[in-house]
């Protein structure tokens, strides 16, 4: 049965009890409804969906909105879940993931009185072009009720790649993704670029397994939920000589973490959130985490809805504005910390770019 949760600022404890039973809480004092449609992987993925929902939970606690989510277990659920929120007169619908781009745009065009925010998708690339089955994305005016929340995650991935290259003992590091879509590949592009930058600066030849930016190809599980795939991919990379793995695949990466911990053969780089916080049981094998601060972007979108200032367009999270970042690197020397800070500053001011 699909889990549905409501929480309110005044009835947080009560709503948690109801949620456990599949129920819902009374509307919050503010009367504004916010709903999140998850991508595949579930609300408890300790990564992508969970990080976005943390922004809603913060808004529930601080702004008095009513928050709810609907889980998508297959792509066919996207439209159904969006429609359920529309039927419930939800004020702001937050869709999470690149794969929800089509359904979000179609729903937004058909319902101009409802606001939408979508993580990892922006629409300028398809204005005025064929979109799906004869429909079009529409003009910027037609989609003025949609805010795209996108992130320069390649910048944070660059920092992770540099840290991995500085930390490897075998001279090989690895990465793999769930599905080869732009928001996933961006992590891997930055990762490879960071390793290459380290090699150029240090005269080394650290090798990246699992991704080739020039070919726009690499290793992908084809899903975001199989822990078994996470284990097998990590094992394969270790057999090839890698001792650091960055899985960009939601809960799949927890399978990789379990393998690394059980065998002691590798370190993990988490993604989306700080894995030492979201999955503390793996802290001993987590090198660092690439941070995509979706919670901040989602909270800000909700605040704009509450303030009556919501506007469509595109929000871009960067190193400079704190939208992306890198968690502390375990065991980093003072020298590596200083180098990462210098790179962070250079990426922030534009004197260094991901290539």
Number of C-alpha atoms within 10 A of each C-alpha: 4 9 14 16 21 27 28 29 22 17 16 17 13 15 21 18 15 17 18 12 12 15 14 19 22 14 19 21 13 14 14 20 24 25 27 27 29 26 24 24 24 22 22 13 20 21 27 29 28 22 25 27 26 17 20 31 24 19 25 28 17 13 21 22 27 27 27 25 23 24 21 20 15 10 13 10 18 25 17 15 20 24 15 14 21 17 9 11 15 21 21 26 26 29 30 27 20 18 18 22 20 19 18 23 24 18 16 23 19 11 14 14 12 17 23 32 30 25 26 22 24 21 19 15 8 13 15 13 13 12 15 11 6 7 14 17 23 19 14 15 10 16 24 17 22 29 24 24 23 23 24 20 30 30 32 30 32 34 29 34 32 24 26 31 28 19 21 16 14 14 18 22 30 29 27 27 28 24 17 17 11 13 21 21 25 21 29 32 24 26 34 30 24 27 28 22 20 22 17 11 9 10 9 15 14 19 18 24 19 21 21 15 16 7 7 11 12 16 18 22 20 13 16 23 22 19 20 14 21 27 19 15 27 31 20 11 21 20 11 13 19 25 24 30 31 32 32 29 29 27 25 25 33 27 21 26 30 19 23 25 19 11 9 12 17 25 28 31 28 30 28 26 26 24 25 19 11 16 16 11 14 18 18 15 21 26 26 26 25 30 24 31 24 28 23 19 23 27 22 16 28 30 18 13 19 20 10 9 10 21 17 18 18 17 18 16 21 21 22 16 10 13 22 24 28 25 20 14 19 14 11 16 12 9 9 16 15 12 15 20 13 12 20 21 15 15 20 17 12 11 9 13 15 18 14
